């Protein structure tokens, strides 16, 4: 569905770069991609690294495009959208990765007939292992959603949700990599405390998280079942799990997601 489509980017930051990488890996040609980016050095990098056209104004990226990726910071979103004249927007599909900016706000600023989809990816998109949630705006069709799913499945794994749930997505998978990095660091610290060299402790910790996540995704078994397979009666794992329960580990993770979700809601009200 994507092949032959012309794709324009408003914003050429790290997440835009990740999407470009995914598109190219998925068979979209560099000639079909144009990125609008105000910083000259960044434009030069994107062109030399990926062969895409990099321009300094938004209209030059949007006008020839069938699909437009809105990838600027939320605080400059209004100015970026206002820079787009109606004749460059009408009838196009706009996919926004701007955190906290509702589809209705985007629809109200763009030309009538523009279709809008909002996506919350996370930073593992940079290594094409993102978890992305996709929500439709009022005018987006089922085919539009299929296009968005196709794009973001190239970056990892994507699913659809109602837009009202995107704050919860932000708290869980949007902020989640920071929780996981902290967990890996803690595992590594514990390994060092017990005599392992730092490089080997971090390697073992990171691979343990990666392998465990793949077991969840590939077996589709409940995490409790998978945990029980590691937990022998009277063994080392149940002793460690007991320590986590005493420290309210699961409650702390749930509190972190709750707090991040509430903060996302607060920021959304300000946008």
C-alpha positions in Angstrom: 0.0 0.0 0.0 2.9 2.3 0.7 4.9 1.6 -2.4 4.7 4.5 -4.8 3.3 6.9 -2.2 5.1 10.2 -1.7 5.8 10.9 1.9 6.6 14.3 3.4 8.0 15.0 6.9 7.4 18.2 8.8 10.4 18.0 11.2 13.6 16.0 10.8 14.5 15.0 14.3 15.4 11.6 15.8 11.9 10.1 15.6 11.5 11.3 12.0 14.8 9.7 11.2 13.7 6.4 12.7 10.6 6.5 10.5 12.7 7.2 7.4 14.9 4.2 8.3 11.8 2.0 8.7 10.3 3.2 5.4 13.5 2.5 3.5 13.8 -0.9 5.1 10.2 -1.6 4.0 10.8 -0.9 0.4 9.9 2.8 0.1 12.5 4.5 -2.2 14.4 7.6 -1.0 13.1 9.5 -4.0 9.6 9.3 -2.5 10.6 10.9 0.8 11.0 14.6 1.5 11.9 16.0 4.9 11.5 19.6 6.0 14.1 20.5 8.5 15.2 24.1 9.5 18.7 23.2 10.6 21.1 23.1 7.6 23.6 20.6 9.2 20.7 18.2 10.0 19.4 18.5 6.4 22.8 17.6 5.1 23.0 14.6 7.4 19.6 13.2 6.4 20.4 13.6 2.7 23.8 12.0 2.9 22.8 9.2 5.3 19.6 8.2 3.6 19.4 9.8 0.2 16.1 11.5 0.9 15.4 15.1 -0.3 15.8 17.5 2.6 14.3 21.0 2.3 14.2 24.1 4.6 10.5 24.9 4.3 7.4 22.8 5.2 5.4 23.5 2.1 8.1 22.0 -0.2 7.8 18.7 1.8 4.0 18.7 2.1 2.8 19.9 -1.3 4.0 16.9 -3.4 3.2 14.3 -0.6 0.3 11.8 -0.4 1.1 11.2 3.3 2.5 13.8 5.7 4.3 12.9 9.0 4.0 15.7 11.5 7.2 15.3 13.6 7.8 18.6 15.3 7.9 19.4 19.0 4.4 20.0 20.4 5.2 23.6 21.5 5.8 24.6 17.8 3.0 22.5 16.4 0.6 25.4 15.9 3.1 27.5 14.0 4.1 24.6 11.9 0.5 23.8 11.0 -0.3 27.4 10.3 2.6 27.5 7.8 0.8 25.1 5.5 -1.6 26.7 3.0 -4.9 25.0 2.2 -4.0 24.0 -1.3 -1.1 22.0 0.0 -3.1 20.1 2.6 -6.5 19.3 1.2 -7.3 15.6 0.8 -4.0 14.4 2.3 -3.4 12.0 5.1 -1.6 13.6 8.1 0.0 11.3 10.7 1.1 13.1 13.8 3.6 11.9 16.3 3.4 15.2 18.3 2.8 14.2 21.9 -0.2 15.7 23.6 -1.7 17.4 20.5 -5.2 16.1 19.9 -6.4 15.2 16.4 -9.2 17.7 16.6 -6.8 20.5 17.2 -4.8 19.5 14.1 -8.0 19.1 12.0 -9.2 22.5 13.0 -5.9 24.1 11.8 -5.5 22.2 8.5 -7.5 22.6 5.4 -11.0 21.0 5.3 -10.8 17.4 4.1 -7.4 16.7 5.6 -7.5 13.3 7.4 -5.6 13.0 10.6 -4.2 10.1 12.6 -2.2 10.4 15.8 0.5 8.0 16.8 2.4 7.5 20.1 5.7 5.6 19.3 8.6 5.2 21.7 12.3 5.7 21.5 13.2 2.1 20.6 12.0 3.2 17.1 15.6 4.4 16.8 16.6 0.7 16.5 13.3 -0.3 14.7 11.9 -1.9 17.9 9.2 0.6 18.8 5.9 0.0 20.5 3.4 2.3 18.8 -0.2 3.0 19.5 -2.4 4.5 16.7 -5.6 6.5 17.0 -7.9 7.8 14.3 -9.1 11.3 13.9 -12.7 12.1 12.9 -12.1 11.9 9.1 -9.6 9.1 9.0 -10.8 6.0 7.1 -10.1 2.3 7.6 -7.6 2.4 4.7 -5.8 5.4 6.4 -5.4 3.3 9.6 -4.1 0.4 7.6 -1.4 2.8 6.1 -0.5 4.0 9.5 -0.2 0.5 10.8 1.9 -0.5 7.9 4.3 2.4 8.5 4.7 1.9 12.2 4.9 -1.9 12.0 8.1 -1.2 10.0 9.4 0.4 13.2 8.6 -2.5 15.5 5.1 -3.4 16.7 1.9 -1.2 16.4 -1.6 -1.5 17.6 -4.8 0.7 17.4 -6.4 2.4 20.4 -9.0 5.0 21.0 -7.5 8.5 21.2 -8.7 9.0 24.8 -6.3 6.1 25.8 -3.2 7.8 24.4 -2.3 9.3 27.7 -2.2 5.9 29.2 -0.1 4.7 26.3 2.3 7.6 27.0 2.6 6.5 30.7 3.2 2.9 29.8 5.1 2.5 26.5 6.0 6.1 25.9 7.8 6.5 29.2 8.4 2.8 29.7 11.9 2.6 28.1 13.1 4.8 31.0 11.7 2.4 33.5 13.3 -0.6 31.7 16.7 1.2 31.4 16.5 1.8 35.2 15.7 -1.9 35.8 18.6 -3.0 33.5 21.0 -0.6 35.4 19.8 -2.0 38.7 20.4 -5.6 37.6 23.8 -4.6 36.4 24.6 -2.8 39.6 23.6 -5.9 41.5 25.8 -8.1 39.4 28.8 -5.8 40.0 28.0 -5.8 43.8 28.2 -9.6 43.6 31.5 -9.7 41.8 30.7 -9.5 38.0 32.6 -7.1 35.8 30.5 -4.1 34.7 30.5 -4.9 31.0 29.5 -8.5 31.5 26.8 -7.6 34.1 25.2 -5.1 31.7 25.4 -7.5 28.8 23.7 -10.3 30.9 21.1 -7.9 32.2 20.1 -6.4 28.9 20.0 -9.8 27.1 17.8 -11.1 30.0 15.3 -8.3 29.5 15.4 -8.8 25.7 15.0 -12.5 25.8 12.2 -12.4 28.4 10.3 -9.8 26.3 10.6 -12.1 23.2 9.2 -15.0 25.2 6.2 -12.9 26.2 5.6 -11.8 22.5 6.3 -15.1 20.8 4.6 -17.6 23.2 1.6 -15.4 24.0 1.5 -17.0 27.4 0.5 -15.1 30.5 3.5 -13.6 32.2 2.5 -15.4 35.4 2.8 -18.7 33.7 6.2 -17.8 32.3 7.4 -16.6 35.7 6.3 -19.8 37.3 8.5 -21.8 34.9 11.5 -20.0 36.3 10.5 -20.3 39.9 11.4 -23.7 41.5 10.1 -24.5 45.0 12.6 -23.3 47.6 14.9 -22.0 45.0 16.9 -18.9 44.2 14.2 -17.2 42.1 11.4 -17.4 44.7 13.9 -15.8 47.2 14.5 -13.0 44.8 10.8 -12.5 44.0 10.1 -12.4 47.8 12.5 -9.5 48.0 10.7 -7.7 45.2 7.3 -8.2 46.9 8.7 -6.8 50.1 9.9 -3.7 48.3 6.5 -3.3 46.6 8.2 -3.6 43.1 5.0 -4.1 41.2 3.2 -1.3 43.0 6.0 1.1 42.3 5.9 0.3 38.5 2.1 0.8 38.5 2.5 4.1 40.4 5.1 5.2 37.8 2.7 4.6 34.9 -0.1 6.3 36.8 2.0 9.4 37.4 3.3 9.6 33.9 -0.3 9.2 32.5 -1.5 12.0 34.7 1.3 14.2 33.6 0.5 13.5 30.0 -3.1 14.5 30.6 -1.9 17.8 32.2 0.4 18.6 29.3 -2.4 17.8 26.8 -4.7 20.4 28.4 -2.0 23.0 27.9 -1.6 22.3 24.2 
